[in-house]
Amino acid sequence: MTEAKTSLKRTLVGKVVSDKRAKTVTVLIERRVKHELYGKIVGKSSKYHAHDEKGEYKLGDMIEITESRPISKTKNWVATRLVQKAPIV
């Protein structure tokens, strides 16, 4: 039986908000959730440090990040693919 193995690692899509550190990008993940008490839709966001070995992702790019083993104190995500290039201003 040969079937595709599905990954158990989480993947998220977000925008690169910082690419100043060596081999690291900071990714902002925004999501919309319903408020527990009032029912209003509110925007929540989280920032993750992702490993970018080649330094190929730049400020404003939409990228996909995947959960991995801890790489440093704050970094346990890896940038896997470019979803959308940053618009040139």
DSSP file (Angstrom, degrees, kcal/mol; ACC not computed):
  #  RESIDUE AA STRUCTURE BP1 BP2  ACC     N-H-->O    O-->H-N    N-H-->O    O-->H-N    TCO  KAPPA ALPHA  PHI   PSI    X-CA   Y-CA   Z-CA
    1    1 A M              0   0    0      0, 0.0     2,-0.6     0, 0.0     0, 0.0   0.000 360.0 360.0 360.0 116.2    0.0    0.0    0.0
    2    2 A T        +     0   0    0      2,-0.0     2,-0.3     3,-0.0     3,-0.0  -0.912 360.0 154.7-116.3 107.0    1.6    3.3   -1.2
    3    3 A E        -     0   0    0     -2,-0.6     2,-0.1     0, 0.0     0, 0.0  -0.932  49.7 -90.4-129.4 155.4   -0.1    6.4    0.0
    4    4 A A        -     0   0    0     -2,-0.3     2,-0.6     1,-0.1    -2,-0.0  -0.411  39.9-128.6 -66.3 132.8    1.1    9.9    0.5
    5    5 A K        -     0   0    0     -2,-0.1     2,-0.3     1,-0.0    -1,-0.1  -0.732  19.8-140.7 -85.4 121.1    2.3   10.5    4.1
    6    6 A T        -     0   0    0     -2,-0.6     2,-0.2     1,-0.1    -1,-0.0  -0.659  19.2-119.0 -85.4 137.4    0.6   13.6    5.6
    7    7 A S        -     0   0    0     -2,-0.3    -1,-0.1     1,-0.1     0, 0.0  -0.498  11.0-155.2 -76.1 139.9    2.8   15.8    7.8
    8    8 A L        +     0   0    0     -2,-0.2     2,-0.2     2,-0.1    -1,-0.1   0.449  64.3 106.6 -90.7  -2.1    1.9   16.2   11.4
    9    9 A K  S    S-     0   0    0      1,-0.1     2,-0.1    58,-0.1    -2,-0.1  -0.558  74.9-116.2 -80.7 141.6    3.8   19.6   11.6
   10   10 A R        -     0   0    0     -2,-0.2    57,-2.4    58,-0.0     2,-0.4  -0.472  27.1-160.5 -73.4 145.7    1.7   22.8   11.7
   11   11 A T  E     -A   66   0A   0     55,-0.2     2,-0.3    -2,-0.1    55,-0.2  -0.987   8.4-176.1-126.9 141.9    2.0   25.2    8.8
   12   12 A L  E     -A   65   0A   0     53,-2.4    53,-3.0    -2,-0.4     2,-0.5  -0.945  16.7-142.4-132.8 153.3    1.1   28.9    8.9
   13   13 A V  E     +A   64   0A   0     -2,-0.3    17,-0.3    51,-0.2     2,-0.3  -0.977  37.4 139.3-119.0 129.2    1.0   31.6    6.2
   14   14 A G  E     -A   63   0A   0     49,-2.3    49,-2.8    -2,-0.5     2,-0.4  -0.920  47.8 -85.3-156.5-179.3    2.1   35.2    7.1
   15   15 A K  E     -AB  62  28A   0     13,-2.0    13,-3.2    -2,-0.3     2,-0.5  -0.781  36.3-119.9-101.7 137.6    3.9   38.4    6.2
   16   16 A V  E     + B   0  27A   0     45,-2.7    44,-2.7    -2,-0.4    11,-0.2  -0.636  33.4 172.3 -73.9 120.6    7.6   39.0    6.8
   17   17 A V  E     +     0   0A   0      9,-2.8     2,-0.3    -2,-0.5    10,-0.2   0.539  66.6  24.2-107.4 -11.2    7.9   42.0    9.0
   18   18 A S  E     + B   0  26A   0      8,-1.2     8,-2.6    40,-0.1    -1,-0.3  -0.950  43.9 165.7-154.5 134.5   11.7   41.9    9.6
   19   19 A D        +     0   0    0     -2,-0.3     4,-0.1     6,-0.2     5,-0.1   0.013  50.8 109.2-131.4  27.3   14.6   40.4    7.8
   20   20 A K        +     0   0    0      2,-0.1     2,-0.1     3,-0.1     5,-0.1   0.791  58.6  82.0 -77.2 -29.7   17.4   42.1    9.6
   21   21 A R  S >  S-     0   0    0      3,-0.3     3,-1.2     1,-0.1     2,-0.3  -0.453  91.9 -98.8 -80.8 150.9   18.8   39.1   11.5
   22   22 A A  T 3  S-     0   0    0      1,-0.3    -1,-0.1    -2,-0.1    -2,-0.1  -0.524 101.5  -9.8 -70.1 127.0   21.1   36.6    9.9
   23   23 A K  T 3  S+     0   0    0     -2,-0.3    29,-2.4    29,-0.2     2,-0.4   0.677 118.6  99.4  59.8  21.9   19.3   33.5    8.6
   24   24 A T  E <   - C   0  51A   0     -3,-1.2     2,-0.4    27,-0.3    -3,-0.3  -0.999  48.3-171.9-139.6 139.5   16.1   34.6   10.4
   25   25 A V  E     - C   0  50A   0     25,-2.4    25,-3.1    -2,-0.4     2,-0.6  -0.971  21.3-134.6-124.6 147.1   12.9   36.3    9.4
   26   26 A T  E     -BC  18  49A   0     -8,-2.6    -9,-2.8    -2,-0.4    -8,-1.2  -0.895  24.6-161.4 -99.8 125.9   10.1   37.5   11.7
   27   27 A V  E     -BC  16  48A   0     21,-3.3    21,-2.6    -2,-0.6     2,-0.6  -0.923   9.3-147.9-116.4 129.6    6.7   36.5   10.4
   28   28 A L  E     -BC  15  47A   0    -13,-3.2   -13,-2.0    -2,-0.5     2,-0.6  -0.852  11.8-163.8 -96.9 120.7    3.4   38.2   11.4
   29   29 A I  E     - C   0  46A   0     17,-3.4    17,-2.2    -2,-0.6     2,-0.4  -0.921   6.7-168.0-105.6 120.0    0.5   35.8   11.5
   30   30 A E  E     + C   0  45A   0     -2,-0.6     2,-0.3   -17,-0.3    15,-0.2  -0.898   9.7 172.2-109.9 137.7   -2.9   37.5   11.5
   31   31 A R  E     - C   0  44A   0     13,-3.2    13,-3.3    -2,-0.4     2,-0.5  -0.978  26.8-132.4-141.3 155.7   -6.2   35.6   12.2
   32   32 A R  E     + C   0  43A   0     -2,-0.3     2,-0.3    11,-0.2    11,-0.2  -0.935  30.8 173.2-112.3 123.7   -9.8   36.6   12.8
   33   33 A V  E     - C   0  42A   0      9,-2.6     9,-3.1    -2,-0.5     2,-0.4  -0.909  34.7-108.5-129.3 156.1  -11.6   35.0   15.7
   34   34 A K  E     - C   0  41A   0     -2,-0.3     7,-0.2     7,-0.2     6,-0.1  -0.686  40.2-111.8 -82.9 131.9  -14.9   35.5   17.4
   35   35 A H     >  -     0   0    0      5,-2.9     4,-1.4    -2,-0.4    -1,-0.1  -0.422  23.0-132.0 -63.3 135.1  -14.8   37.2   20.8
   36   36 A E  T  4 S+     0   0    0      1,-0.2    -1,-0.1     2,-0.2    -2,-0.0   0.889  97.8  23.5 -58.8 -44.3  -15.8   34.6   23.5
   37   37 A L  T  4 S+     0   0    0      1,-0.1    -1,-0.2     3,-0.1    -2,-0.0   0.900 131.3  33.8 -91.8 -46.0  -18.2   36.9   25.4
   38   38 A Y  T  4 S-     0   0    0      2,-0.1    -2,-0.2     1,-0.0     3,-0.1   0.625  88.6-135.1 -94.5 -14.3  -19.4   39.5   22.9
   39   39 A G     <  +     0   0    0     -4,-1.4     2,-0.2     1,-0.3    -3,-0.1   0.442  54.9 140.4  79.0  -2.7  -19.4   37.5   19.7
   40   40 A K        -     0   0    0     -6,-0.1    -5,-2.9     1,-0.1     2,-0.5  -0.498  58.7-114.0 -75.7 144.3  -17.7   40.3   17.7
   41   41 A I  E     -C   34   0A   0     -7,-0.2     2,-0.3    -2,-0.2    -7,-0.2  -0.680  41.7-177.4 -78.1 122.3  -15.1   39.3   15.1
   42   42 A V  E     -C   33   0A   0     -9,-3.1    -9,-2.6    -2,-0.5     2,-0.5  -0.913  25.5-120.0-122.8 150.1  -11.7   40.6   16.3
   43   43 A G  E     -C   32   0A   0     -2,-0.3     2,-0.4   -11,-0.2   -11,-0.2  -0.760  29.3-175.4 -90.0 129.5   -8.2   40.4   14.7
   44   44 A K  E     -C   31   0A   0    -13,-3.3   -13,-3.2    -2,-0.5     2,-0.3  -0.930   3.1-168.6-120.8 148.8   -5.5   38.7   16.6
   45   45 A S  E     -C   30   0A   0     -2,-0.4     2,-0.3   -15,-0.2   -15,-0.2  -0.972   9.4-170.5-139.0 153.8   -1.9   38.4   15.6
   46   46 A S  E     -C   29   0A   0    -17,-2.2   -17,-3.4    -2,-0.3     2,-0.4  -0.987  15.5-140.3-139.0 146.9    1.3   36.6   16.6
   47   47 A K  E     -C   28   0A   0     -2,-0.3     2,-0.4   -19,-0.2   -19,-0.2  -0.920  19.2-173.9-110.4 136.1    4.9   37.0   15.6
   48   48 A Y  E     -C   27   0A   0    -21,-2.6   -21,-3.3    -2,-0.4     2,-0.5  -0.964  22.6-132.7-126.6 144.2    7.2   34.0   14.9
   49   49 A H  E     -Cd  26  75A   0     25,-0.6    28,-0.6    -2,-0.4    27,-0.6  -0.859  30.4-168.5 -93.1 127.1   10.9   33.8   14.2
   50   50 A A  E     -Cd  25  77A   0    -25,-3.1   -25,-2.4    -2,-0.5     2,-0.4  -0.924  23.8-114.2-121.1 143.9   11.5   31.4   11.3
   51   51 A H  E     -Cd  24  78A   0     26,-2.7    28,-2.3    -2,-0.4     2,-0.4  -0.609  29.3-179.7 -77.5 126.8   14.8   30.0   10.0
   52   52 A D    >   -     0   0    0    -29,-2.4     3,-0.7    -2,-0.4   -29,-0.2  -0.813   3.3-174.7-128.9  87.8   15.7   31.3    6.5
   53   53 A E  T 3  S+     0   0    0     -2,-0.4    -1,-0.1     1,-0.3   -30,-0.1   0.856  82.7  34.6 -55.6 -45.3   19.0   29.5    5.6
   54   54 A K  T 3  S-     0   0    0    -31,-0.1    -1,-0.3     0, 0.0    -2,-0.0   0.546 101.8-124.2 -91.4  -7.6   19.7   31.4    2.3
   55   55 A G    <   +     0   0    0     -3,-0.7    -2,-0.1     1,-0.1   -31,-0.0   0.859  63.8 140.9  68.0  35.7   18.2   34.7    3.3
   56   56 A E        +     0   0    0      2,-0.0     2,-0.4     0, 0.0    -1,-0.1   0.658  41.2  83.3 -87.5 -16.4   15.9   34.7    0.3
   57   57 A Y        -     0   0    0     28,-0.0     2,-0.2     4,-0.0     3,-0.1  -0.751  62.0-166.2 -95.3 135.0   12.7   36.1    1.9
   58   58 A K    >   -     0   0    0     -2,-0.4     3,-2.0     1,-0.1   -42,-0.3  -0.646  35.2 -64.8-116.8 170.5   12.5   39.9    2.2
   59   59 A L  T 3  S+     0   0    0      1,-0.3   -42,-0.2    -2,-0.2    -1,-0.1  -0.270 119.4  18.7 -54.7 128.7   10.3   42.5    4.0
   60   60 A G  T 3  S+     0   0    0    -44,-2.7    -1,-0.3     1,-0.3   -43,-0.1   0.254  88.6 135.1  93.8 -12.4    6.7   42.3    2.9
   61   61 A D    <   -     0   0    0     -3,-2.0   -45,-2.7    25,-0.1     2,-0.6  -0.415  54.1-132.1 -68.7 144.0    6.8   38.8    1.4
   62   62 A M  E     +AE  15  84A   0     22,-3.0    21,-2.7   -47,-0.2    22,-2.0  -0.888  39.5 172.3 -93.3 121.3    3.9   36.4    2.2
   63   63 A I  E     -AE  14  82A   0    -49,-2.8   -49,-2.3    -2,-0.6     2,-0.5  -0.864  33.2-123.7-129.9 163.3    5.6   33.1    3.2
   64   64 A E  E     -AE  13  81A   0     17,-2.7    16,-2.8    -2,-0.3    17,-1.1  -0.902  26.2-164.3-104.4 134.3    4.6   29.7    4.6
   65   65 A I  E     -AE  12  79A   0    -53,-3.0   -53,-2.4    -2,-0.5     2,-0.4  -0.922   2.3-155.7-119.4 147.5    6.3   28.5    7.7
   66   66 A T  E     -AE  11  78A   0     12,-2.7    12,-2.7    -2,-0.4   -55,-0.2  -0.951  24.8-108.4-124.2 141.0    6.4   25.0    9.1
   67   67 A E  E     + E   0  77A   0    -57,-2.4     2,-0.2    -2,-0.4    10,-0.2  -0.362  47.8 162.8 -64.4 142.0    7.0   23.9   12.7
   68   68 A S        -     0   0    0      8,-2.3     3,-0.1     1,-0.1   -58,-0.0  -0.822  43.4 -62.4-145.9-174.9   10.4   22.2   13.4
   69   69 A R  S    S-     0   0    0     -2,-0.2     2,-0.2     1,-0.1    -1,-0.1  -0.363  74.2 -77.4 -68.4 157.5   12.7   21.3   16.2
   70   70 A P        +     0   0    0      0, 0.0     6,-0.2     0, 0.0    -1,-0.1  -0.403  47.5 178.4 -60.4 126.9   14.1   24.2   18.3
   71   71 A I        -     0   0    0      4,-3.3     2,-0.2     1,-0.2     5,-0.2   0.749  68.2 -13.9 -99.8 -33.8   16.9   25.9   16.3
   72   72 A S  S    S-     0   0    0      3,-1.5    -1,-0.2     1,-0.0     0, 0.0  -0.819  91.5 -69.9-149.9-169.3   17.6   28.6   18.9
   73   73 A K  S    S+     0   0    0     -2,-0.2     3,-0.0     1,-0.2    -1,-0.0   0.887 131.6  15.9 -58.3 -42.3   16.0   30.1   22.1
   74   74 A T  S    S+     0   0    0      1,-0.1     2,-0.7   -26,-0.0   -25,-0.6   0.451 110.3  87.8-111.4  -2.5   13.1   31.8   20.2
   75   75 A K  E     +d   49   0A   0      1,-0.1    -4,-3.3   -27,-0.1    -3,-1.5  -0.867  28.1 135.5-113.1 109.9   13.3   30.0   16.8
   76   76 A N  E     +     0   0A   0     -2,-0.7    -8,-2.3   -27,-0.6     2,-0.3  -0.033  55.0  82.8-138.6  34.9   11.4   26.8   16.1
   77   77 A W  E     -dE  50  67A   0    -28,-0.6   -26,-2.7   -10,-0.2     2,-0.4  -0.957  60.4-149.1-130.9 152.8    9.8   27.4   12.7
   78   78 A V  E     -dE  51  66A   0    -12,-2.7   -12,-2.7    -2,-0.3     2,-0.5  -0.988  20.4-123.3-125.1 131.8   11.3   27.1    9.2
   79   79 A A  E     + E   0  65A   0    -28,-2.3   -14,-0.2    -2,-0.4   -26,-0.2  -0.616  35.2 174.6 -71.3 121.6   10.4   29.2    6.2
   80   80 A T  E     -     0   0A   0    -16,-2.8     2,-0.3    -2,-0.5   -15,-0.2   0.853  50.5  -3.4-103.0 -41.9    9.3   26.7    3.6
   81   81 A R  E     - E   0  64A   0    -17,-1.1   -17,-2.7     0, 0.0     2,-0.5  -0.996  61.0-110.0-154.6 157.6    8.0   28.5    0.5
   82   82 A L  E     + E   0  63A   0     -2,-0.3   -19,-0.2   -19,-0.2     3,-0.1  -0.773  27.2 177.9 -86.9 124.7    7.2   31.9   -0.9
   83   83 A V  E    S-     0   0A   0    -21,-2.7     2,-0.3    -2,-0.5   -20,-0.2   0.869  71.5  -1.1 -91.2 -47.4    3.4   32.4   -1.3
   84   84 A Q  E    S- E   0  62A   0    -22,-2.0   -22,-3.0     3,-0.0    -1,-0.3  -0.978  71.1-124.9-149.5 132.2    3.5   36.0   -2.7
   85   85 A K        -     0   0    0     -2,-0.3     3,-0.1   -24,-0.2   -24,-0.1  -0.418  40.9 -96.8 -72.3 149.5    6.3   38.4   -3.4
   86   86 A A        -     0   0    0     -2,-0.1   -25,-0.1     1,-0.1     2,-0.1  -0.426  43.1-108.6 -65.4 137.4    6.2   41.8   -1.8
   87   87 A P        -     0   0    0      0, 0.0     2,-0.5     0, 0.0    -1,-0.1  -0.453  32.0-117.1 -67.4 140.8    4.8   44.5   -4.1
   88   88 A I              0   0    0      1,-0.1    -3,-0.0    -2,-0.1     0, 0.0  -0.684 360.0 360.0 -82.7 125.0    7.4   47.0   -5.4
   89   89 A V              0   0    0     -2,-0.5    -1,-0.1    -3,-0.0    -3,-0.0   0.395 360.0 360.0-103.9 360.0    6.6   50.5   -4.1
